[in-house]
Amino acid sequence: MKTTISRLKSHIDQTVTIGAWLSNKRSSGKIAFLQLRDGTGFVQGVVVKAEVAEDIWTTAKGLTQETSLYVTGKVQQDDRSQTGVELVVTDVKVIHEAVDYPITPKEHGTEFLMDNRHLWLRSKRQHAIMKVRNEIIHSMYEFFHMNEFIKVDPPILTGSSAEGTTTLFHTKYFDEDAYLSQSGQLYMEAAAMALGKVFSFGPTFRAEKSKTRRHLIEFWMIEPEMAFVEHEESLEIQEQFVSHVVQTVLERCKLELTVLGRDLSKLENVKAPFPRISYDDAITLLKDKGFDDIEWGEDFGAPHETAIAESFDKPVFITNYPKEIKAFYMKPHPERDDVVLCADLIAPEGYGEIIGGSQRIDDLELMKARYEEHGLTDDAYRWYLELRQFGSVPHSGFGLGLERTVAWITGAEHVRETIPFPRLLNRLYP
């Protein structure tokens, strides 16, 4: 019977065959222990010299790291194993012998591992991170499906930008200027006026020359937009969304989180509602913590966000930022003209902003004024203005960066481990 490692628990005391790669091997003279992986998981295969044919023992003893195999054996319960089973091997057939595999069990430098990212993905840690990433994506779709959102795919090539062109990748679209998208938000607003509650999930690009552990040049964003939803309701949806994702991953990826050494108690605490602090109060908090150089009207950097997050035991919303440091489309606060109805959600443990969102301007005349202030005279923005001209309604939205979220949930030190093939300031290979 052919099966996979993830399904071995369903075949206790049965003889099965799996296709696998040898991730590691050790032997004690008369017993060989094969560490096998097949993409669905890892399991130990035990080859006992006295219980197999001589040629099978010779083959097993000679296996090299990352050789591909068909392994047949009896599934045995093993409570000492993380997977709860082991395979007592009766037959080994080599598919392809790997020679001089470059990533050995010894320690390697980061640049070496990044140069071999196509192979580094096979390691137990990277496998666990990718499994968690997959479950995060699945649980996000699950949340939106349960809450009647419709998925819409905005374009990647655009004739304009959501927040200015200074950090955009420019290209030519035949004889026109075009840019790689840094956000699908403007298009999602149009979709929300047609479909009510929508979300997108796709790659975005930022030409920021940043080398921090939180930044990638190409990353994935989930961007919901909601018609007839105002700022406070949007915050409630955001905290319910993040709570659902974290608790679902805890339930379905406990083995992977354990492999990664994640402190599960910190994730167990991530349940709505989340604390909220205004930008004004955040400035006061930072000054109390010794950040004497921060002034009202300045944006927060990584050290500021970390210091704010340390004051709470859950993700925290920072609300109502100054108008001058936020995007042109954010709705002004009804009682103050110097701040806007927006919020950033800051993850605990130093992982920084994972969500940015706001209520959008729905008034045509105000949006026209914003266009003039920001010099948006280009025809490329005309369609966005028309959303306020034909049946405008209160609406809100937000964007969540997938890789920062994966880093936070898995406890990864750097976002480069949270995407299969990271694009960094000085890395386009592999």
Backbone torsions as a table, in degrees:
resi	resn	phi	psi	omega
1	MET	NA	124.9	178.8
2	LYS	-88.5	134.7	-179.5
3	THR	-149.9	-167.6	178.8
4	THR	-124.8	164.2	-178.4
5	ILE	-61.6	-38.4	-178.1
6	SER	-64.4	-19.8	-177.3
7	ARG	-104.1	5.3	-175.6
8	LEU	-62.5	-31.8	179.9
9	LYS	-60.5	-23.7	179.0
10	SER	-82.6	-0.8	-174.5
11	HIS	-127.8	34.1	179.1
12	ILE	-56.1	133.3	179.2
13	ASP	68.6	12.3	176.1
14	GLN	-106.9	154.3	175.7
15	THR	-93.0	126.4	-175.7
16	VAL	-134.3	166.5	173.6
17	THR	-123.6	135.1	175.2
18	ILE	-126.3	147.6	167.9
19	GLY	-89.3	131.9	-173.0
20	ALA	-155.0	169.8	170.3
21	TRP	-116.0	149.7	177.3
22	LEU	-87.3	110.8	-179.6
23	SER	-86.7	-25.6	178.1
24	ASN	-166.6	167.6	-178.0
25	LYS	-156.4	144.3	170.0
26	ARG	-146.7	158.4	-179.7
27	SER	-145.7	157.8	-179.9
28	SER	-124.3	35.2	177.4
29	GLY	94.2	-59.9	-177.7
30	LYS	-112.2	-2.1	177.7
31	ILE	-135.5	134.6	174.9
32	ALA	-113.3	133.5	178.7
33	PHE	-108.9	114.3	-177.6
34	LEU	-102.7	121.0	174.4
35	GLN	-88.9	111.5	-172.2
36	LEU	-109.9	146.8	174.8
37	ARG	-138.6	149.2	178.8
38	ASP	-136.1	11.7	-177.3
39	GLY	98.0	-34.0	177.8
40	THR	-88.7	-17.0	-178.7
41	GLY	169.6	-171.6	-179.5
42	PHE	-124.1	144.3	176.9
43	VAL	-150.2	152.5	176.2
44	GLN	-92.8	131.0	172.5
45	GLY	-104.9	131.1	-177.2
46	VAL	-110.1	122.0	177.9
47	VAL	-110.8	116.6	179.5
48	VAL	-100.6	119.7	-173.9
49	LYS	-54.3	-41.7	-175.5
50	ALA	-72.1	-12.0	-173.7
51	GLU	-111.3	4.7	178.3
52	VAL	-129.9	162.2	177.3
53	ALA	-63.9	154.5	-175.5
54	GLU	-59.7	-39.3	-178.4
55	ASP	-67.6	-32.7	177.8
56	ILE	-69.3	-41.1	177.3
57	TRP	-63.0	-42.8	179.3
58	THR	-61.6	-43.2	178.8
59	THR	-62.4	-47.9	-178.2
60	ALA	-60.9	-43.1	-178.6
61	LYS	-65.4	-28.7	-174.8
62	GLY	-94.4	2.2	-176.6
63	LEU	-64.4	140.3	177.9
64	THR	-108.3	157.4	-176.8
65	GLN	-57.4	131.8	178.3
66	GLU	73.1	12.8	169.0
67	THR	-65.2	138.8	179.0
68	SER	-92.2	143.1	-169.2
69	LEU	-143.5	159.1	157.0
70	TYR	-109.0	122.7	-177.6
71	VAL	-117.3	127.8	176.7
72	THR	-112.8	140.7	179.2
73	GLY	-176.3	175.2	-179.9
74	LYS	-95.3	131.2	-179.4
75	VAL	-79.6	128.2	-178.2
76	GLN	-125.9	138.5	176.6
77	GLN	-68.2	138.0	179.7
78	ASP	-146.7	100.1	-175.8
79	ASP	-70.2	-13.5	177.6
80	ARG	-79.0	-20.6	-177.8
81	SER	-82.8	145.3	177.0
82	GLN	-62.8	-29.9	179.5
83	THR	-87.9	-10.3	177.3
84	GLY	83.8	0.4	-179.3
85	VAL	-143.7	164.4	165.7
86	GLU	-140.5	165.7	-176.5
87	LEU	-114.1	118.1	175.3
88	VAL	-85.7	106.0	-167.2
89	VAL	-77.0	134.7	175.7
90	THR	-115.8	-17.5	-179.2
91	ASP	-154.7	143.2	176.7
92	VAL	-134.1	126.6	175.9
93	LYS	-123.3	121.7	179.7
94	VAL	-77.7	130.0	174.7
95	ILE	-91.5	-51.1	178.0
96	HIS	-149.7	127.3	-179.4
97	GLU	-83.7	125.8	175.6
98	ALA	-89.5	132.8	-178.3
99	VAL	-118.8	130.4	176.6
100	ASP	55.9	49.7	176.1
101	TYR	-59.4	127.5	-169.2
102	PRO	-73.0	-27.7	-177.2
103	ILE	-96.8	100.0	-178.0
104	THR	-93.5	170.9	-179.8
105	PRO	-63.4	-9.5	178.8
106	LYS	-73.3	173.0	178.6
107	GLU	-73.8	139.8	175.9
108	HIS	-127.4	153.4	177.4
109	GLY	-73.5	158.9	-177.1
110	THR	-61.0	-44.6	-177.6
111	GLU	-63.6	-39.1	177.1
112	PHE	-61.7	-45.5	-179.9
113	LEU	-65.0	-38.1	178.9
114	MET	-68.7	-36.6	175.8
115	ASP	-63.7	-27.0	179.5
116	ASN	-110.9	34.5	-176.6
117	ARG	-57.4	-35.0	180.0
118	HIS	-61.8	-23.3	176.6
119	LEU	-101.8	-34.1	-179.7
120	TRP	-59.6	-29.4	178.3
121	LEU	-56.8	-21.3	-177.0
122	ARG	-77.4	-13.8	-175.8
123	SER	-69.3	159.6	-175.4
124	LYS	-61.9	-40.9	-179.7
125	ARG	-67.0	-47.3	-178.8
126	GLN	-66.3	-36.8	175.5
127	HIS	-58.7	-44.7	-179.2
128	ALA	-63.7	-42.8	-180.0
129	ILE	-63.4	-42.7	180.0
130	MET	-67.0	-33.9	176.9
131	LYS	-66.4	-41.4	177.9
132	VAL	-65.5	-43.0	177.6
133	ARG	-55.8	-45.6	-179.8
134	ASN	-61.0	-42.0	-179.5
135	GLU	-69.9	-34.4	175.7
136	ILE	-60.3	-47.5	179.0
137	ILE	-60.5	-45.6	-179.2
138	HIS	-60.8	-43.5	-177.8
139	SER	-70.2	-30.5	174.9
140	MET	-63.8	-49.6	177.3
141	TYR	-58.9	-40.6	180.0
142	GLU	-59.7	-46.2	179.4
143	PHE	-60.6	-47.2	-177.3
144	PHE	-68.6	-35.6	176.9
145	HIS	-64.3	-43.7	-179.8
146	MET	-64.2	-27.2	-176.4
147	ASN	-105.4	19.3	170.2
148	GLU	63.4	35.7	169.5
149	PHE	-85.7	150.9	177.7
150	ILE	-112.9	132.3	179.3
151	LYS	-78.7	132.0	178.1
152	VAL	-130.2	140.1	-177.4
153	ASP	-106.8	105.6	177.9
154	PRO	-75.3	162.4	-179.5
155	PRO	-71.3	152.9	174.5
156	ILE	-90.5	-35.3	173.6
157	LEU	-90.0	125.5	-178.1
158	THR	-131.4	158.6	177.8
159	GLY	-94.7	-2.0	-178.8
160	SER	-148.2	178.7	-179.9
161	SER	-121.9	159.5	178.8
162	ALA	-79.5	-32.8	-173.0
163	GLU	-140.5	34.8	-179.7
164	GLY	100.8	159.8	-171.4
165	THR	-102.2	5.7	-173.2
166	THR	-67.5	-26.9	-179.0
167	THR	-116.7	30.0	-179.4
168	LEU	-103.5	150.2	171.3
169	PHE	-85.7	119.4	-177.9
170	HIS	-90.2	143.1	173.9
171	THR	-146.0	174.3	175.3
172	LYS	-103.9	133.6	176.3
173	TYR	-109.0	86.4	-168.2
174	PHE	57.2	-110.0	-178.5
175	ASP	-105.2	15.6	178.3
176	GLU	-115.3	157.9	171.9
177	ASP	-78.6	141.2	177.2
178	ALA	-144.1	165.7	-177.3
179	TYR	-136.9	149.2	168.7
180	LEU	-74.1	136.1	-171.7
181	SER	-63.4	134.9	170.9
182	GLN	-101.8	-6.6	176.5
183	SER	-172.5	142.5	174.6
184	GLY	-92.7	8.4	-168.4
185	GLN	-57.3	-47.7	-176.6
186	LEU	-58.5	-42.1	179.1
187	TYR	-68.8	-33.0	179.5
188	MET	-69.4	-30.9	174.8
189	GLU	-62.5	-42.4	177.1
190	ALA	-61.9	-40.8	179.8
191	ALA	-65.9	-36.4	179.2
192	ALA	-65.3	-32.3	177.7
193	MET	-70.3	-17.1	177.9
194	ALA	-98.8	-34.7	-168.6
195	LEU	-122.7	-1.7	175.0
196	GLY	89.7	-81.5	178.7
197	LYS	-120.7	121.3	-174.9
198	VAL	-133.9	163.4	171.2
199	PHE	-149.0	152.6	174.1
200	SER	-122.3	158.6	175.7
201	PHE	-146.5	114.3	-177.8
202	GLY	-170.4	178.1	-178.4
203	PRO	-76.5	144.9	174.2
204	THR	-132.3	159.7	-170.2
205	PHE	-132.9	131.7	177.8
206	ARG	-130.7	120.2	-179.2
207	ALA	-87.0	46.5	177.4
208	GLU	-85.7	133.8	179.7
209	LYS	-87.7	66.7	-176.0
210	SER	-115.2	140.9	-179.6
211	LYS	-117.2	17.0	-175.4
212	THR	-75.2	165.8	-179.3
213	ARG	-70.8	-6.4	-178.4
214	ARG	-101.9	-5.6	-169.2
215	HIS	-114.2	140.0	169.9
216	LEU	-129.2	156.4	176.1
217	ILE	-79.6	-38.7	176.5
218	GLU	-120.7	125.2	179.7
219	PHE	-146.5	172.6	-174.9
220	TRP	-110.1	135.6	-177.4
221	MET	-123.2	142.9	168.9
222	ILE	-109.7	124.9	-170.7
223	GLU	-130.7	97.3	175.0
224	PRO	-86.1	147.2	170.9
225	GLU	-133.9	141.6	-171.2
226	MET	-136.4	116.9	174.8
227	ALA	-74.1	148.3	178.7
228	PHE	63.4	23.7	178.8
229	VAL	-120.2	124.8	179.4
230	GLU	-99.0	177.9	-166.6
231	HIS	-55.5	-50.3	-175.5
232	GLU	-63.7	-41.6	178.5
233	GLU	-64.6	-37.1	177.8
234	SER	-61.7	-41.5	178.4
235	LEU	-62.3	-39.1	178.3
236	GLU	-64.5	-40.9	178.1
237	ILE	-64.0	-41.8	-179.8
238	GLN	-61.7	-45.0	-178.1
239	GLU	-70.5	-34.3	175.3
240	GLN	-66.1	-40.0	179.1
241	PHE	-61.0	-52.6	-178.4
242	VAL	-64.6	-40.5	178.1
243	SER	-60.3	-44.7	179.7
244	HIS	-60.3	-45.7	-178.2
245	VAL	-61.8	-49.5	-176.2
246	VAL	-64.5	-45.9	-177.7
247	GLN	-68.3	-33.3	177.2
248	THR	-67.6	-43.0	177.9
249	VAL	-63.1	-41.1	176.8
250	LEU	-57.4	-41.6	-177.8
251	GLU	-71.5	-40.9	-169.8
252	ARG	-99.8	-15.4	-176.0
253	CYS	-125.7	34.0	-177.7
254	LYS	-61.5	-39.7	179.7
255	LEU	-61.9	-46.9	-178.6
256	GLU	-64.6	-41.5	178.8
257	LEU	-65.0	-34.6	176.8
258	THR	-67.5	-43.2	176.6
259	VAL	-56.6	-37.6	-178.2
260	LEU	-80.2	-5.7	-179.7
261	GLY	71.7	25.5	-177.5
262	ARG	-72.2	139.1	174.3
263	ASP	-77.0	102.4	-174.0
264	LEU	-67.8	-27.0	-177.5
265	SER	-63.4	-32.2	178.8
266	LYS	-68.0	-34.3	178.7
267	LEU	-78.8	-34.4	179.5
268	GLU	-59.8	-25.1	-177.6
269	ASN	-82.3	-7.7	-175.4
270	VAL	-83.3	84.4	179.1
271	LYS	-137.6	139.5	178.7
272	ALA	-63.5	150.3	3.2
273	PRO	-83.9	158.7	177.0
274	PHE	-101.0	150.0	176.2
275	PRO	-65.6	157.2	179.3
276	ARG	-133.0	141.6	176.9
277	ILE	-139.3	134.5	179.6
278	SER	-73.8	158.5	175.8
279	TYR	-56.3	-42.2	179.0
280	ASP	-56.8	-48.8	-178.4
281	ASP	-69.9	-30.0	177.5
282	ALA	-65.6	-38.4	175.9
283	ILE	-60.3	-45.5	178.7
284	THR	-61.5	-44.3	179.6
285	LEU	-59.8	-43.5	-178.6
286	LEU	-65.5	-40.7	178.5
287	LYS	-63.8	-38.2	177.3
288	ASP	-65.0	-26.1	-179.3
289	LYS	-91.5	6.2	174.9
290	GLY	100.7	4.3	177.1
291	PHE	-86.7	74.3	-173.5
292	ASP	-71.5	-19.3	-175.4
293	ASP	-87.1	-9.2	-179.5
294	ILE	-77.2	132.8	-179.4
295	GLU	-122.7	152.9	177.9
296	TRP	-58.6	134.0	-178.6
297	GLY	103.4	-10.4	177.6
298	GLU	-94.2	147.8	176.3
299	ASP	-78.8	158.5	-179.4
300	PHE	-89.7	139.0	173.3
301	GLY	-97.9	-177.9	-177.3
302	ALA	-56.7	-44.5	179.9
303	PRO	-63.0	-36.2	179.4
304	HIS	-66.9	-46.0	-179.6
305	GLU	-62.1	-40.2	179.6
306	THR	-63.9	-43.5	-179.5
307	ALA	-63.4	-39.8	178.0
308	ILE	-65.7	-45.3	-177.8
309	ALA	-62.2	-32.8	-178.3
310	GLU	-65.0	-16.3	-179.6
311	SER	-84.7	-1.7	-176.6
312	PHE	-134.2	157.4	-179.9
313	ASP	-104.9	12.1	176.8
314	LYS	-140.1	171.7	168.7
315	PRO	-55.9	146.5	-175.7
316	VAL	-127.8	135.8	173.6
317	PHE	-84.6	130.5	166.8
318	ILE	-104.2	118.5	-170.9
319	THR	-109.9	161.0	168.5
320	ASN	57.1	62.8	175.8
321	TYR	-73.5	159.7	175.2
322	PRO	-59.5	141.0	-178.4
323	LYS	-57.5	-37.1	-172.0
324	GLU	-68.7	-19.7	-178.0
325	ILE	-107.8	9.7	179.2
326	LYS	-119.9	169.1	-172.3
327	ALA	-68.0	157.1	-173.9
328	PHE	-63.7	-22.9	-172.5
329	TYR	-89.9	0.0	-176.2
330	MET	-80.0	137.3	-175.1
331	LYS	-74.3	134.2	177.9
332	PRO	-65.0	150.8	174.3
333	HIS	-64.1	136.1	-175.7
334	PRO	-64.4	-20.8	-177.3
335	GLU	-110.1	-2.1	-179.6
336	ARG	-145.8	136.1	179.7
337	ASP	-94.8	1.0	-178.6
338	ASP	-100.5	-6.6	178.2
339	VAL	-130.4	162.6	-177.7
340	VAL	-120.5	162.2	-180.0
341	LEU	-81.7	85.7	-177.1
342	CYS	-144.0	170.6	175.7
343	ALA	-158.7	143.5	168.0
344	ASP	-109.5	137.1	175.7
345	LEU	-99.4	119.1	-176.5
346	ILE	-101.6	123.5	179.3
347	ALA	-75.6	152.1	176.2
348	PRO	-69.0	173.9	169.4
349	GLU	64.4	24.9	173.3
350	GLY	82.4	17.6	-178.1
351	TYR	-90.8	-6.3	169.9
352	GLY	76.7	-163.0	-175.8
353	GLU	-68.7	125.0	174.6
354	ILE	-110.9	-20.4	177.1
355	ILE	-134.2	138.4	167.0
356	GLY	-126.1	132.3	-178.0
357	GLY	-153.8	170.1	179.6
358	SER	-166.0	166.1	163.5
359	GLN	-83.7	139.3	-176.2
360	ARG	-92.5	152.0	174.6
361	ILE	-63.8	130.2	177.8
362	ASP	-115.3	-2.2	-178.8
363	ASP	-91.9	126.1	-175.4
364	LEU	-61.4	-47.0	-176.4
365	GLU	-66.2	-39.4	177.7
366	LEU	-64.7	-40.5	179.1
367	MET	-66.0	-37.4	175.4
368	LYS	-60.1	-40.8	178.7
369	ALA	-64.0	-40.2	178.1
370	ARG	-64.0	-39.6	177.8
371	TYR	-57.4	-44.7	-178.9
372	GLU	-66.0	-42.7	180.0
373	GLU	-60.1	-37.5	-174.6
374	HIS	-99.8	5.5	177.0
375	GLY	65.3	33.5	-178.2
376	LEU	-89.2	66.7	-177.4
377	THR	-92.6	-10.8	-177.1
378	ASP	-63.3	143.8	177.3
379	ASP	-58.9	-21.6	-176.9
380	ALA	-61.5	-22.4	-178.0
381	TYR	-99.1	-0.2	-174.5
382	ARG	-59.7	-43.2	-176.9
383	TRP	-62.3	-34.0	-179.1
384	TYR	-68.7	-37.0	176.5
385	LEU	-64.6	-36.0	-177.7
386	GLU	-66.0	-19.3	175.9
387	LEU	-63.2	-26.9	177.9
388	ARG	-88.3	-11.0	-175.8
389	GLN	-91.2	-30.2	-173.9
390	PHE	-119.7	89.4	175.4
391	GLY	75.5	43.8	-179.8
392	SER	-65.0	146.3	177.5
393	VAL	-141.4	160.4	171.4
394	PRO	-59.3	134.5	178.5
395	HIS	-153.9	153.6	-176.0
396	SER	-140.2	161.7	177.8
397	GLY	-163.5	174.4	179.8
398	PHE	-156.9	164.5	176.4
399	GLY	-129.8	133.5	177.7
400	LEU	-114.9	127.6	176.7
401	GLY	-81.9	118.9	-174.3
402	LEU	-63.2	-47.3	-171.8
403	GLU	-65.9	-39.0	176.3
404	ARG	-64.8	-36.4	179.0
405	THR	-66.5	-42.3	177.0
406	VAL	-62.8	-42.1	179.6
407	ALA	-60.0	-45.5	-179.8
408	TRP	-63.1	-49.2	-175.3
409	ILE	-67.5	-37.4	-178.9
410	THR	-85.1	-17.7	-174.8
411	GLY	80.4	17.6	179.8
412	ALA	-66.1	141.9	-177.6
413	GLU	-73.5	-33.2	-173.3
414	HIS	-136.9	142.4	-178.0
415	VAL	-65.6	-15.2	-179.8
416	ARG	-62.3	-22.7	178.9
417	GLU	-85.1	-5.4	-170.9
418	THR	-102.1	2.1	178.3
419	ILE	-132.3	142.2	-174.1
420	PRO	-55.4	-48.0	-178.2
421	PHE	-131.3	88.8	-173.1
422	PRO	-67.9	143.0	172.8
423	ARG	-109.2	112.0	-177.1
424	LEU	-113.9	175.4	-175.8
425	LEU	-53.3	-42.8	-178.4
426	ASN	-115.6	28.4	-178.1
427	ARG	-139.6	116.0	173.3
428	LEU	-122.6	5.3	-179.1
429	TYR	-122.6	142.4	-3.1
430	PRO	-83.8	NA	NA
